[in-house]
Amino acid sequence: MNERKKEILKIIIEEYIKKPKPVGSSSICEKLKVSSATVRNEMAALEDLGYLEKTHTSSGRVPSEKGYKYYVDYLMKPIEMNGEEVLKLQRLFNNTSLELSDVIVKSLEIISDITNYTAIMLGDSVTDNNLKQVEVVPIDSENIIAIVITDKGHVENKSINIKGSNLDEVKKIVELINKLIVGTPINEVVDRLEFDIKPIIGNYIMHHEMLYNAFYSAFSSFKENNDIKTKGKNNILDLPEFNSVEKVKRIVSELDDDNLVSAIRSGDDEKDINIYIGSESNIDDDLTIIKTKYKINNKEGTLAILGPKRMEYDKVVSLLDYIKNNIER
């Protein structure tokens, strides 16, 4: 890839990002001050190399998935955010009256508004946590708080009504859980309750059915807590790439699927910012996911932006980098 080919590829991708129409040789000639024959030859060579594609309706070219990847890896430079964008985010991060979780969610709203893309926050997943301890705190004679603690410091609590039972019986079931299933992965705890605790609980506790159901419910809700926040979910549907009714239905369905969205959390995270283009997104070939992980104390989360392959990569990378640095500050 010589310098002229790089320049032409960069111009075509950046023009196509602004307006999704095939890019012809004339606009490139003006910028590079070279003949149209030279540009056409270079564009044909880029097409042969797999970086550009030709459409049936125009003599111009559009970037291929391979072209976008080359652009992201070698040609793109993050751009500086403008003053208004910085001011909005600075005002948010300097607001000491807000909890950090609220700041993160509101920063996603700002990113979604600025880019017109879909922004997602995935909190710390509990599925890779093991049960460390269960504790109970009495509220009154009929209500307790059950506290579940994992080996990675995740804490979840749930109110439980124990009317018809008593605190001594509650303590017995907690002793059984701590004795028999501590160390179990959180997503397997409900199964261990069913097969290890349920068959023997009646030997120790008079009102065992009610208490068993209460703790089963508490662990089930803890297992399912994935803490997913999505902003601007419908933004992506306004883009020309997604004007097919069938495609819109499928993408809406996939964005509503918490399991599929949670999968964005996993993946190859070698860099501060990771970019998954087209088929790499595992959602749609016309979609790109740009994501970053943040770490606060012993908790991790993931921020992701979903947009078209012709996403403003330089802008999104700058925004995510700014937010990540401020969260971890």
RODO-2510 file (C-alpha; in nm, 4 decimals, decimal comma):
residues 329
     n   res          X          Y          Z
     1     m     0,0000     0,0000     0,0000
     2     n     0,1799     0,3136    -0,1216
     3     e     0,1151     0,6613     0,0188
     4     r    -0,1172     0,7650    -0,2647
     5     k    -0,3371     0,4582    -0,2178
     6     k    -0,3531     0,5330     0,1556
     7     e    -0,4573     0,8913     0,0859
     8     i    -0,7249     0,7840    -0,1621
     9     l    -0,8628     0,5174     0,0723
    10     k    -0,8743     0,7684     0,3591
    11     i    -1,0577     1,0269     0,1447
    12     i    -1,3126     0,7719     0,0204
    13     i    -1,3880     0,6381     0,3698
    14     e    -1,4195     0,9831     0,5269
    15     e    -1,6445     1,1067     0,2445
    16     y    -1,8590     0,7942     0,2669
    17     i    -1,8905     0,8396     0,6453
    18     k    -2,0313     1,1886     0,5872
    19     k    -2,2676     1,0841     0,3075
    20     p    -2,3398     0,7197     0,2215
    21     k    -2,3037     0,7555    -0,1544
    22     p    -2,0393     0,5888    -0,3750
    23     v    -1,7341     0,8130    -0,4093
    24     g    -1,6148     0,8945    -0,7603
    25     s    -1,2734     1,0044    -0,8863
    26     s    -1,3576     1,3731    -0,9445
    27     s    -1,3623     1,4817    -0,5778
    28     i    -1,0375     1,2931    -0,5132
    29     c    -0,8668     1,4587    -0,8123
    30     e    -0,9475     1,8018    -0,6698
    31     k    -0,8011     1,7163    -0,3300
    32     l    -0,4851     1,5417    -0,4516
    33     k    -0,4268     1,7533    -0,7638
    34     v    -0,3694     1,4492    -0,9842
    35     s    -0,5321     1,3298    -1,3062
    36     s    -0,8563     1,1332    -1,3088
    37     a    -0,6799     0,8470    -1,4903
    38     t    -0,4294     0,8161    -1,2045
    39     v    -0,7068     0,8154    -0,9425
    40     r    -0,9150     0,5600    -1,1339
    41     n    -0,6125     0,3290    -1,1630
    42     e    -0,5417     0,3540    -0,7914
    43     m    -0,9095     0,2973    -0,7056
    44     a    -0,9145    -0,0123    -0,9270
    45     a    -0,6004    -0,1369    -0,7508
    46     l    -0,7605    -0,0772    -0,4076
    47     e    -1,0646    -0,2720    -0,5271
    48     d    -0,8416    -0,5609    -0,6410
    49     l    -0,6754    -0,5575    -0,2973
    50     g    -1,0181    -0,5841    -0,1304
    51     y    -1,0238    -0,2401     0,0343
    52     l    -1,2979    -0,0961    -0,1883
    53     e    -1,6136    -0,2319    -0,3472
    54     k    -1,8005    -0,1236    -0,6573
    55     t    -2,1776    -0,0865    -0,6489
    56     h    -2,4087    -0,1827    -0,9343
    57     t    -2,5698     0,1603    -0,9506
    58     s    -2,2635     0,3844    -0,9751
    59     s    -1,9125     0,3990    -1,1127
    60     g    -1,7924     0,5189    -0,7693
    61     r    -1,6568     0,2984    -0,4926
    62     v    -1,7557     0,2285    -0,1312
    63     p    -1,5312     0,0997     0,1496
    64     s    -1,5278    -0,2737     0,2216
    65     e    -1,5040    -0,4224     0,5695
    66     k    -1,1339    -0,4796     0,5040
    67     g    -1,1016    -0,1129     0,4037
    68     y    -1,2590     0,0082     0,7283
    69     k    -1,0267    -0,2167     0,9298
    70     y    -0,7211    -0,0772     0,7523
    71     y    -0,8480     0,2768     0,8086
    72     v    -0,9004     0,2150     1,1817
    73     d    -0,5628     0,0445     1,2279
    74     y    -0,3393     0,2717     1,0180
    75     l    -0,5099     0,5875     0,8860
    76     m    -0,7526     0,7156     1,1497
    77     k    -0,6473     0,9686     1,4109
    78     p    -0,8786     1,0502     1,7048
    79     i    -1,0085     1,4039     1,6708
    80     e    -1,0282     1,6623     1,9463
    81     m    -1,3736     1,7051     2,0948
    82     n    -1,5269     2,0462     2,0417
    83     g    -1,5762     2,2925     2,3269
    84     e    -1,9503     2,2316     2,3665
    85     e    -1,9029     1,8531     2,3954
    86     v    -1,6231     1,8904     2,6505
    87     l    -1,8292     2,1414     2,8520
    88     k    -2,1321     1,9082     2,8697
    89     l    -1,9222     1,6163     2,9919
    90     q    -1,7075     1,8260     3,2296
    91     r    -2,0195     1,9687     3,3898
    92     l    -2,1480     1,6158     3,4409
    93     f    -1,8262     1,4700     3,5852
    94     n    -1,7825     1,7705     3,8165
    95     n    -2,1323     1,7271     3,9625
    96     t    -2,0518     1,5887     4,3078
    97     s    -2,4200     1,5446     4,3974
    98     l    -2,4524     1,2516     4,1545
    99     e    -2,3565     0,8897     4,2201
   100     l    -2,0903     0,7613     3,9790
   101     s    -2,3357     0,5081     3,8293
   102     d    -2,5739     0,7960     3,7461
   103     v    -2,2870     0,9950     3,5946
   104     i    -2,1970     0,7026     3,3674
   105     v    -2,5576     0,6572     3,2508
   106     k    -2,5980     1,0312     3,1852
   107     s    -2,2670     1,0391     2,9953
   108     l    -2,4097     0,7670     2,7700
   109     e    -2,7108     0,9880     2,7010
   110     i    -2,4773     1,2704     2,5986
   111     i    -2,2724     1,0420     2,3692
   112     s    -2,5893     0,9064     2,2107
   113     d    -2,7171     1,2612     2,1488
   114     i    -2,3825     1,3791     2,0071
   115     t    -2,3318     1,0831     1,7717
   116     n    -2,6880     0,9663     1,7009
   117     y    -2,5674     0,6129     1,7735
   118     t    -2,6741     0,3611     2,0394
   119     a    -2,4809     0,3665     2,3688
   120     i    -2,4692     0,0740     2,6114
   121     m    -2,3300     0,0315     2,9625
   122     l    -2,2764    -0,3181     3,1006
   123     g    -2,2033    -0,3314     3,4705
   124     d    -1,9851    -0,5892     3,6394
   125     s    -2,1089    -0,9364     3,5446
   126     v    -2,1850    -1,1646     3,8382
   127     t    -2,1648    -1,4862     3,6375
   128     d    -1,7902    -1,5229     3,7003
   129     n    -1,8319    -1,4660     4,0774
   130     n    -1,8386    -1,7410     4,3407
   131     l    -2,0534    -1,7312     4,6540
   132     k    -1,8404    -1,6226     4,9503
   133     q    -2,0939    -1,5690     5,2286
   134     v    -2,4595    -1,5127     5,3098
   135     e    -2,5591    -1,2888     5,6014
   136     v    -2,8937    -1,1718     5,7380
   137     v    -2,9845    -0,8490     5,9141
   138     p    -3,3190    -0,8371     6,1018
   139     i    -3,5352    -0,5328     6,0291
   140     d    -3,8250    -0,6220     6,2568
   141     s    -4,0040    -0,9371     6,3759
   142     e    -4,1338    -1,0140     6,0248
   143     n    -3,8688    -0,8803     5,7867
   144     i    -3,4997    -0,9347     5,7241
   145     i    -3,2385    -0,8255     5,4718
   146     a    -3,0495    -1,1149     5,3135
   147     i    -2,6995    -1,0085     5,2045
   148     v    -2,5127    -1,2132     4,9413
   149     i    -2,1371    -1,1544     4,9094
   150     t    -1,9161    -1,2930     4,6308
   151     d    -1,5440    -1,3656     4,6198
   152     k    -1,4936    -1,0597     4,3942
   153     g    -1,6547    -0,8171     4,6343
   154     h    -1,9958    -0,7969     4,4653
   155     v    -2,2692    -0,7426     4,7253
   156     e    -2,6404    -0,7881     4,6654
   157     n    -2,9204    -0,7545     4,9181
   158     k    -3,2862    -0,8472     4,9130
   159     s    -3,5722    -0,7893     5,1583
   160     i    -3,7399    -1,1105     5,2757
   161     n    -4,0640    -1,1396     5,4700
   162     i    -4,0406    -1,4175     5,7321
   163     k    -4,3918    -1,3918     5,8736
   164     g    -4,4849    -1,7337     6,0119
   165     s    -4,1217    -1,8173     6,0817
   166     n    -3,8599    -1,6722     6,3148
   167     l    -3,5033    -1,5440     6,3119
   168     d    -3,3609    -1,8667     6,4601
   169     e    -3,4943    -2,0650     6,1630
   170     v    -3,3549    -1,8051     5,9222
   171     k    -3,0133    -1,8403     6,0851
   172     k    -3,0288    -2,2187     6,0427
   173     i    -3,0893    -2,1963     5,6672
   174     v    -2,8080    -1,9401     5,6367
   175     e    -2,5752    -2,1794     5,8252
   176     l    -2,6716    -2,4598     5,5840
   177     i    -2,6050    -2,2403     5,2781
   178     n    -2,2685    -2,1194     5,4148
   179     k    -2,1684    -2,4744     5,5061
   180     l    -2,2744    -2,6558     5,1888
   181     i    -2,2592    -2,4190     4,8911
   182     v    -2,0043    -2,1442     4,9640
   183     g    -1,7515    -2,1422     4,6790
   184     t    -2,0162    -2,2268     4,4169
   185     p    -2,0334    -2,0072     4,1020
   186     i    -2,3244    -1,7647     4,1398
   187     n    -2,4992    -1,8935     3,8273
   188     e    -2,5014    -2,2452     3,9782
   189     v    -2,6225    -2,1536     4,3279
   190     v    -2,9954    -2,1956     4,2526
   191     d    -2,9278    -2,5494     4,1261
   192     r    -2,7292    -2,6317     4,4417
   193     l    -3,0185    -2,4965     4,6524
   194     e    -3,2562    -2,7259     4,4641
   195     f    -3,0475    -3,0417     4,4856
   196     d    -2,8381    -2,9993     4,8039
   197     i    -3,0414    -2,7794     5,0411
   198     k    -3,4045    -2,8544     4,9572
   199     p    -3,3909    -3,2321     5,0298
   200     i    -3,2524    -3,1798     5,3838
   201     i    -3,3883    -2,8448     5,4956
   202     g    -3,7010    -3,0044     5,6481
   203     n    -3,4820    -3,1905     5,8979
   204     y    -3,3654    -2,8629     6,0507
   205     i    -3,6390    -2,6060     5,9974
   206     m    -4,0116    -2,6248     6,0724
   207     h    -4,1300    -2,3617     5,8247
   208     h    -3,8801    -2,4712     5,5642
   209     e    -4,0895    -2,4323     5,2462
   210     m    -4,1571    -2,0606     5,2891
   211     l    -3,7957    -1,9817     5,3803
   212     y    -3,6560    -2,1992     5,1043
   213     n    -3,8709    -2,0210     4,8436
   214     a    -3,7647    -1,6799     4,9766
   215     f    -3,3925    -1,7595     4,9516
   216     y    -3,4401    -1,9308     4,6137
   217     s    -3,6034    -1,6110     4,4831
   218     a    -3,3231    -1,3955     4,6285
   219     f    -3,0493    -1,6002     4,4586
   220     s    -3,2419    -1,6165     4,1297
   221     s    -3,2699    -1,2367     4,1085
   222     f    -2,9016    -1,2002     4,1975
   223     k    -2,8004    -1,4411     3,9203
   224     e    -3,0042    -1,2460     3,6640
   225     n    -2,8724    -0,9022     3,7617
   226     n    -2,6579    -0,7995     3,4644
   227     d    -2,6997    -0,4220     3,5072
   228     i    -2,7476    -0,3249     3,1417
   229     k    -2,8325     0,0334     3,0467
   230     t    -2,9075     0,1283     2,6844
   231     k    -2,9466     0,4830     2,5506
   232     g    -3,0563     0,5838     2,2015
   233     k    -3,1641     0,2320     2,1049
   234     n    -3,3785     0,3649     1,8194
   235     n    -3,1096     0,5982     1,6810
   236     i    -2,9575     0,3211     1,4756
   237     l    -3,2887     0,2602     1,3009
   238     d    -3,2834     0,6081     1,1446
   239     l    -2,9714     0,5237     0,9425
   240     p    -3,0054     0,4344     0,5713
   241     e    -2,8173     0,1058     0,6253
   242     f    -3,1114    -0,0169     0,8299
   243     n    -3,4076     0,0810     0,6129
   244     s    -3,5216    -0,2776     0,5509
   245     v    -3,8211    -0,3715     0,7673
   246     e    -3,6862    -0,7219     0,8252
   247     k    -3,3427    -0,5924     0,9247
   248     v    -3,4974    -0,3373     1,1612
   249     k    -3,7090    -0,6076     1,3285
   250     r    -3,4075    -0,8333     1,3723
   251     i    -3,1797    -0,5626     1,5164
   252     v    -3,4506    -0,4373     1,7554
   253     s    -3,5026    -0,7948     1,8712
   254     e    -3,1286    -0,8460     1,9237
   255     l    -3,0893    -0,5188     2,1161
   256     d    -3,3773    -0,6325     2,3406
   257     d    -3,2010    -0,9631     2,4075
   258     d    -3,0037    -0,9127     2,7304
   259     n    -2,8002    -1,2290     2,6722
   260     l    -2,6848    -1,1102     2,3301
   261     v    -2,6129    -0,7581     2,4558
   262     s    -2,4248    -0,9040     2,7545
   263     a    -2,1971    -1,0859     2,5098
   264     i    -2,0574    -0,7439     2,4126
   265     r    -1,8855    -0,7516     2,7528
   266     s    -1,6669    -1,0457     2,6474
   267     g    -1,4148    -1,0529     2,3658
   268     d    -1,0569    -0,9682     2,2891
   269     d    -0,9739    -0,6659     2,5060
   270     e    -0,6043    -0,6140     2,4393
   271     k    -0,6403    -0,2380     2,3832
   272     d    -0,7971     0,0470     2,5777
   273     i    -1,0475     0,0898     2,2925
   274     n    -1,1587    -0,2139     2,0914
   275     i    -1,3340    -0,1919     1,7541
   276     y    -1,5423    -0,4711     1,5998
   277     i    -1,6449    -0,3972     1,2415
   278     g    -1,9252    -0,5622     1,0455
   279     s    -1,9143    -0,9403     1,0806
   280     e    -1,6905    -0,9030     1,3891
   281     s    -1,9832    -0,7402     1,5766
   282     n    -2,1735    -1,0719     1,5804
   283     i    -2,4950    -0,8700     1,5470
   284     d    -2,5131    -0,7426     1,1881
   285     d    -2,2702    -0,7132     0,8953
   286     d    -2,3542    -0,3416     0,8596
   287     l    -2,2907    -0,2683     1,2276
   288     t    -1,9794    -0,1625     1,4200
   289     i    -1,9237    -0,1890     1,7956
   290     i    -1,6627     0,0290     1,9650
   291     k    -1,6112    -0,0501     2,3310
   292     t    -1,3888     0,0127     2,6291
   293     k    -1,3661    -0,1328     2,9780
   294     y    -1,3406     0,0801     3,2905
   295     k    -1,2213    -0,0264     3,6336
   296     i    -1,3095     0,1339     3,9664
   297     n    -1,1531    -0,0311     4,2701
   298     n    -1,2373    -0,4013     4,2228
   299     k    -1,5330    -0,3518     3,9892
   300     e    -1,5311    -0,3495     3,6103
   301     g    -1,7807    -0,2318     3,3526
   302     t    -1,8033    -0,1968     2,9778
   303     l    -1,9081     0,1029     2,7677
   304     a    -2,0021     0,0359     2,4058
   305     i    -2,1202     0,2416     2,1099
   306     l    -2,3163     0,0696     1,8314
   307     g    -2,3395     0,2356     1,4927
   308     p    -2,3042     0,1733     1,1202
   309     k    -1,9824     0,0495     0,9589
   310     r    -1,9414     0,4039     0,8272
   311     m    -1,9290     0,5252     1,1873
   312     e    -1,7371     0,8401     1,2787
   313     y    -1,4612     0,6259     1,4298
   314     d    -1,2317     0,9153     1,5186
   315     k    -1,5070     1,0969     1,7106
   316     v    -1,6397     0,7910     1,8969
   317     v    -1,2905     0,6805     2,0020
   318     s    -1,2224     1,0283     2,1445
   319     l    -1,5521     1,0363     2,3349
   320     l    -1,5089     0,6879     2,4855
   321     d    -1,1493     0,7607     2,5814
   322     y    -1,2533     1,0844     2,7534
   323     i    -1,5315     0,9124     2,9507
   324     k    -1,3163     0,6139     3,0506
   325     n    -1,0411     0,8452     3,1824
   326     n    -1,2904     1,0531     3,3822
   327     i    -1,4638     0,7494     3,5315
   328     e    -1,1308     0,6089     3,6500
   329     r    -1,0016     0,9470     3,7683
***
